[in-house]
Every structure is written in C-alpha cells, then in structure tokens.
Amino acid sequence: MKTLLGLLTLLPALAFASPFNIENIAPGVYVHHGEHKDLAEHYGGDICNLSFIVGSKGVAVIDTGGSPSVGAKLRKEIRKVTQLPILYVIQTHVHPDHAMGSAAFKQDKPTFVGHSKLANEMALRKEAYLRNQNVWIDADAKGTELIPPDLSVETTHDLDLGDRTLHLTAHPIAHSPSDLSVQDSASKILWTGDLLFIERTPSVDGDIASWLNVIEQLRAEKSPRIVPGHGPVTTKGDVALDDEKRYLTVLLSDVRAAIKRGDSMEQTIDTAAQSEKGKWVLFDSTNRRNVARVFPVLEWE
C-alpha cells in the first residue's frame, strides 16, 4: 500500500516532467532549445540553444548549457544518434548558461574550442560564476567547471568533421568580449551564439556600436538558416537581425539622449528603449541591466 501511495505521489511530477527536446533541423544537425527564463536564482541551467553536428569522422558540440547535468543530457542525446567520437566542444562565448555544462564532455577527451579571448574572460569571471552557480542551479552545480579552450581562434579557423567543415569566426567585442560564430559547409546553417537573440531581449555584456557592425557581418553570410543563442531556428535571418538591430539602436539612442538631458541612470532605466516593451520576452529585467551597463560607458563618450 505504501509503495502504491508513493507512486501516486510521483505521478504529478512525472506527468509534467519535460523531455530534453532535440530537433533534427538538417542531415546530421541537431538543436536543443532552452526555455525563456532569466539567468537568476534557481533558473535551472537550461535556457539557451545547444547543438551538435555529426560528420563522417565524428561530432562537434556547440555550447553545453548551464550545468554538468544539462551537458550530460545533451551527451546522452548525442549517443542516441551516433557512437562516433565527440571531437570538438565549441563554446561560443563565456556566459554561464552556454559554457557551464562542458565538464560533462571531459570523458570524451575532445578539443575544446573558443575565441582567443575566452580563456582570459573565464579567468576573470571564474570565482564569481562558480560562487553563483550554487544559487543559480542548486544541487546541479556539483562538478561545474569553466574549461578554457585547447584551440583558440584569433580570426577564423576550420574544423574538419569528415564530409563537412565547420568555419569558425572570432568577432570583435559585441554581445560579449569573446563571441564566436560557426557555419557548417554542408547545410550552410549559421550558429551565432548570443550575437543574435530571437524573441528574448538581447543582453549587452560588450559594446553596442561594435555589435551593430557585427550584425551586418552576420547578414553578409546570407545563411539560409540561423540558429540563434536564444529562440527558434529561423529561415528569416534578415528579419531577426533587423529586430535585434532596432532594439540595440533604440537603446543606444535613448541612453545618449538621456545623458544629454542630464538624466540620472536611475531615471534612464525607467525610460530608455520603452518603445520596445512588448516586443521581447524578459524585457523588463534584461533592459534594466542593459541600461545599467551602457549608461556609465556612454557618459564618457
């Protein structure tokens, strides 16, 4: 009887347990979509897009999630698809929701790949990220590591997966100081990391003016499909890039105008980019952080 009652107690949790979704978007190309949740207390570690690409020689992973637990779930899905070796783990930038699951792949002895500035950014943020990890993801923080790249990309680099090549581009400071994009030669799909947000409010941890230039570089790739850092895979890359460009341009313009008027940062947080409200998920929290980051920088223009 006690066993039956125990099972009945578990039924609601089992009923609402969400599977680790994997979308096969092209031959050999798979994407997991994270939830639109803020990176905050108990966020769970699963809020961005994670991908893997299968070639004739092996597998490349693009981003690993916010915890070893999320990384392990991704690895499990890879092993359902193929037993080929995991050759590369590509970290598109330093942020914890993208890079804190990499320890789950150490057993595969892959080459960890990132921007030439990634190792330094990891070193600067390591203490804070590891301290906050216990708050962000609770018990799943166990075993978390920031793993610097074995292979650092200064400008561009190609990774050979056999019947397909991944072309990596290291960008100047934009969304973050360590942004890397990836394009697959076989499918022509472009992975932007957080250089592109779709649906979710773009988050600034770099330089807006430079980011606007990088947006045009991404547009010039003319990829038929784009996998953003957050949000759905899109065949309408120009539209998505235009949306992001509009938000960043409005944010930049509004903060500059507020500084010119003599408004304080506190006043500007409540007014800047408010015309974009309602067009993005998590707007209030993300936009406030963006203004707080951008305002002190623009004061010194």
C-alpha positions as CSV (number, residue, x, y, z in Angstrom):
1,M,0.0,0.0,0.0
2,K,2.8,2.4,0.9
3,T,4.5,1.6,-2.4
4,L,1.3,2.4,-4.3
5,L,0.9,5.7,-2.4
6,G,4.4,6.6,-3.2
7,L,3.9,6.0,-6.9
8,L,0.7,8.1,-6.8
9,T,2.6,10.9,-5.2
10,L,5.1,10.9,-8.0
11,L,2.5,10.9,-10.8
12,P,2.1,14.7,-11.0
13,A,5.8,15.2,-11.2
14,L,6.1,12.5,-13.9
15,A,3.2,13.9,-15.8
16,F,4.7,17.4,-16.0
17,A,8.4,16.3,-16.5
18,S,9.5,17.8,-19.8
19,P,11.7,15.7,-22.1
20,F,15.1,17.1,-23.2
21,N,13.9,18.2,-26.7
22,I,16.1,17.6,-29.7
23,E,15.2,18.9,-33.1
24,N,16.9,17.4,-36.3
25,I,17.0,20.5,-38.5
26,A,19.1,19.1,-41.3
27,P,21.0,15.9,-42.1
28,G,23.4,15.4,-39.2
29,V,22.4,18.7,-37.4
30,Y,20.6,18.7,-34.1
31,V,19.4,21.5,-31.8
32,H,18.1,21.6,-28.3
33,H,16.0,24.7,-27.3
34,G,16.3,26.0,-23.8
35,E,13.5,27.8,-22.0
36,H,13.0,31.6,-22.0
37,K,13.9,32.1,-18.3
38,D,16.1,34.7,-16.8
39,L,19.6,33.8,-15.5
40,A,18.7,34.2,-11.9
41,E,18.2,32.2,-8.7
42,H,17.1,28.6,-9.4
43,Y,17.0,29.2,-13.1
44,G,18.0,25.5,-13.8
45,G,20.8,25.9,-16.3
46,D,18.7,25.2,-19.4
47,I,17.8,28.4,-21.2
48,C,19.9,28.6,-24.4
49,N,20.2,26.7,-27.6
50,L,22.6,23.8,-27.7
51,S,23.6,21.9,-30.8
52,F,25.6,19.0,-32.2
53,I,26.7,18.3,-35.7
54,V,27.6,14.8,-36.9
55,G,30.2,14.2,-39.7
56,S,31.8,11.1,-41.0
57,K,34.7,11.4,-38.6
58,G,32.9,12.5,-35.5
59,V,30.8,15.0,-33.7
60,A,31.1,18.7,-32.8
61,V,29.1,20.2,-30.0
62,I,28.1,23.9,-30.0
63,D,27.6,25.1,-26.4
64,T,26.9,22.8,-23.5
65,G,24.3,24.5,-21.2
66,G,24.5,25.9,-17.7
67,S,25.4,22.8,-15.7
68,P,27.1,19.4,-16.0
69,S,23.6,17.9,-15.6
70,V,22.4,19.8,-18.7
71,G,25.6,18.9,-20.5
72,A,25.1,15.2,-19.6
73,K,21.6,15.3,-21.0
74,L,22.9,16.6,-24.3
75,R,25.6,14.0,-24.4
76,K,23.0,11.3,-23.8
77,E,21.1,12.5,-26.8
78,I,24.2,12.5,-28.9
79,R,24.8,8.9,-28.0
80,K,21.3,8.0,-29.1
81,V,22.2,9.4,-32.6
82,T,25.8,8.2,-33.0
83,Q,28.7,6.4,-31.3
84,L,31.2,8.4,-33.4
85,P,33.8,10.2,-31.2
86,I,33.0,13.7,-29.9
87,L,35.9,15.5,-31.4
88,Y,35.1,19.2,-30.6
89,V,33.3,21.1,-28.0
90,I,32.8,24.7,-29.3
91,Q,32.0,27.4,-26.7
92,T,30.5,30.4,-28.4
93,H,31.3,32.7,-25.5
94,V,31.9,32.9,-21.8
95,H,28.4,33.2,-20.4
96,P,27.5,30.5,-17.8
97,D,24.2,29.4,-19.5
98,H,26.3,28.4,-22.5
99,A,29.6,27.2,-21.1
100,M,29.0,25.6,-17.7
101,G,28.0,22.2,-19.0
102,S,31.3,21.4,-20.6
103,A,32.6,19.2,-17.8
104,A,30.1,16.5,-19.0
105,F,32.2,16.0,-22.1
106,K,35.7,15.7,-20.5
107,Q,35.4,11.9,-20.6
108,D,35.4,12.1,-24.4
109,K,38.7,14.0,-24.5
110,P,37.5,16.4,-27.2
111,T,39.3,19.5,-28.3
112,F,37.6,22.5,-26.5
113,V,37.4,25.4,-28.9
114,G,36.7,29.1,-28.3
115,H,37.6,32.7,-29.0
116,S,41.2,33.8,-28.4
117,K,39.9,36.0,-25.5
118,L,37.8,33.2,-23.9
119,A,40.4,31.9,-21.6
120,N,41.1,35.3,-20.1
121,E,37.4,36.0,-19.8
122,M,36.9,32.7,-18.0
123,A,39.8,33.5,-15.6
124,L,38.3,36.9,-14.8
125,R,34.8,35.6,-14.1
126,K,35.6,32.1,-12.7
127,E,35.3,33.0,-9.0
128,A,32.0,34.8,-9.3
129,Y,30.5,32.3,-11.7
130,L,31.3,29.3,-9.6
131,R,30.1,31.0,-6.4
132,N,26.8,32.0,-8.0
133,Q,26.4,28.5,-9.6
134,N,25.1,27.1,-6.3
135,V,22.3,29.8,-6.3
136,W,21.6,29.5,-10.0
137,I,21.1,25.7,-10.2
138,D,21.2,24.3,-6.7
139,A,22.4,20.7,-6.4
140,D,23.2,20.5,-10.1
141,A,26.2,22.8,-9.5
142,K,28.3,19.8,-8.4
143,G,31.2,19.2,-10.8
144,T,30.8,22.5,-12.6
145,E,34.0,23.8,-14.4
146,L,34.9,26.6,-16.7
147,I,37.1,24.8,-19.3
148,P,39.3,27.1,-21.3
149,P,39.9,26.3,-25.0
150,D,42.6,24.0,-26.1
151,L,42.2,25.6,-29.6
152,S,41.8,29.4,-29.6
153,V,40.5,31.2,-32.6
154,E,42.1,34.6,-33.4
155,T,40.3,35.3,-36.6
156,T,38.9,32.3,-38.4
157,H,39.5,28.5,-38.3
158,D,38.1,25.4,-40.0
159,L,37.3,22.2,-38.2
160,D,37.1,19.0,-40.3
161,L,34.3,16.6,-39.4
162,G,34.9,14.4,-42.5
163,D,32.2,15.2,-45.0
164,R,31.6,18.6,-43.7
165,T,33.7,21.5,-42.4
166,L,32.8,24.0,-39.7
167,H,34.0,27.5,-40.4
168,L,34.6,29.4,-37.1
169,T,34.8,33.2,-36.9
170,A,36.1,35.2,-33.9
171,H,34.4,38.5,-33.7
172,P,35.4,41.8,-32.0
173,I,33.7,42.7,-28.8
174,A,30.0,42.8,-29.4
175,H,27.4,40.9,-27.2
176,S,30.4,39.8,-25.1
177,P,34.2,40.1,-25.4
178,S,34.5,36.5,-26.7
179,D,31.9,35.9,-29.4
180,L,32.4,33.1,-31.9
181,S,30.1,32.1,-34.8
182,V,30.0,28.8,-36.6
183,Q,28.9,27.9,-40.1
184,D,28.5,24.4,-41.5
185,S,29.7,23.8,-45.0
186,A,27.2,21.0,-45.7
187,S,23.9,22.7,-44.6
188,K,25.1,26.3,-44.7
189,I,23.5,26.8,-41.3
190,L,25.0,29.6,-39.2
191,W,25.3,29.4,-35.4
192,T,25.6,32.9,-33.9
193,G,25.7,32.2,-30.2
194,D,24.3,35.3,-28.4
195,L,25.2,37.6,-31.3
196,L,21.6,37.0,-32.2
197,F,18.6,36.8,-29.9
198,I,15.2,35.9,-31.3
199,E,12.1,36.6,-29.1
200,R,14.2,37.1,-26.0
201,T,15.5,40.6,-25.2
202,P,19.2,41.0,-26.3
203,S,21.5,41.2,-23.4
204,V,24.5,43.5,-23.5
205,D,27.8,42.5,-22.0
206,G,30.1,44.1,-24.6
207,D,29.8,47.1,-26.9
208,I,26.6,48.1,-28.7
209,A,28.3,50.1,-31.5
210,S,30.6,47.2,-32.3
211,W,27.7,44.7,-32.0
212,L,25.8,46.7,-34.7
213,N,28.7,46.2,-37.0
214,V,28.9,42.5,-36.3
215,I,25.2,42.2,-37.1
216,E,26.0,43.4,-40.7
217,Q,28.8,40.9,-40.9
218,L,26.4,38.1,-39.9
219,R,23.9,39.4,-42.5
220,A,26.6,39.2,-45.2
221,E,26.9,35.4,-44.6
222,K,23.5,35.1,-46.3
223,S,22.8,31.8,-44.5
224,P,19.5,30.1,-45.4
225,R,19.0,29.2,-41.7
226,I,20.3,30.6,-38.5
227,V,20.5,29.1,-35.0
228,P,20.5,32.0,-32.5
229,G,21.8,31.8,-29.0
230,H,18.2,32.0,-27.7
231,G,15.0,31.5,-29.6
232,P,13.8,29.4,-32.6
233,V,15.8,28.4,-35.6
234,T,14.9,30.8,-38.4
235,T,14.9,30.9,-42.2
236,K,14.3,34.7,-42.0
237,G,17.7,35.8,-40.8
238,D,17.4,39.3,-42.1
239,V,14.2,39.9,-40.2
240,A,15.7,38.6,-37.0
241,L,18.8,40.7,-37.4
242,D,16.7,43.7,-38.2
243,D,14.7,43.2,-35.0
244,E,17.8,43.0,-32.9
245,K,19.4,45.9,-34.6
246,R,16.3,48.0,-34.0
247,Y,16.3,47.3,-30.3
248,L,20.1,48.0,-29.8
249,T,19.8,51.2,-31.9
250,V,16.9,52.5,-29.8
251,L,18.6,51.6,-26.6
252,L,21.8,53.4,-27.7
253,S,19.9,56.4,-28.9
254,D,17.7,56.7,-25.8
255,V,20.6,56.4,-23.3
256,R,22.6,59.0,-25.2
257,A,19.6,61.4,-25.2
258,A,19.1,60.9,-21.5
259,I,22.7,61.7,-20.7
260,K,22.5,64.8,-22.9
261,R,19.4,65.9,-20.9
262,G,21.2,65.3,-17.7
263,D,19.0,62.4,-16.5
264,S,20.4,60.1,-13.9
265,M,21.0,56.4,-14.6
266,E,18.1,55.6,-12.3
267,Q,15.8,57.8,-14.4
268,T,17.1,56.4,-17.6
269,I,16.5,52.8,-16.5
270,D,12.8,53.6,-16.4
271,T,12.7,55.4,-19.8
272,A,15.2,54.0,-22.2
273,A,14.0,51.7,-25.0
274,Q,10.5,51.6,-23.6
275,S,9.1,51.7,-27.2
276,E,10.5,48.1,-27.5
277,K,8.5,46.9,-24.5
278,G,6.0,44.2,-25.5
279,K,8.2,43.1,-28.4
280,W,10.5,40.9,-26.4
281,V,10.4,38.2,-23.7
282,L,12.0,39.1,-20.3
283,F,12.1,42.8,-21.4
284,D,11.9,44.5,-18.0
285,S,14.7,42.7,-16.3
286,T,17.1,42.5,-19.2
287,N,16.5,46.0,-20.4
288,R,17.2,47.4,-16.9
289,R,20.5,45.5,-16.8
290,N,21.4,46.8,-20.3
291,V,20.8,50.4,-19.3
292,A,22.8,50.0,-16.1
293,R,25.7,48.6,-18.2
294,V,25.6,51.0,-21.1
295,F,24.9,54.3,-19.2
296,P,28.3,54.6,-17.4
297,V,30.2,53.8,-20.6
298,L,28.3,56.4,-22.7
299,E,28.8,59.0,-20.1
300,W,32.5,59.1,-21.1
301,E,31.9,59.4,-24.9
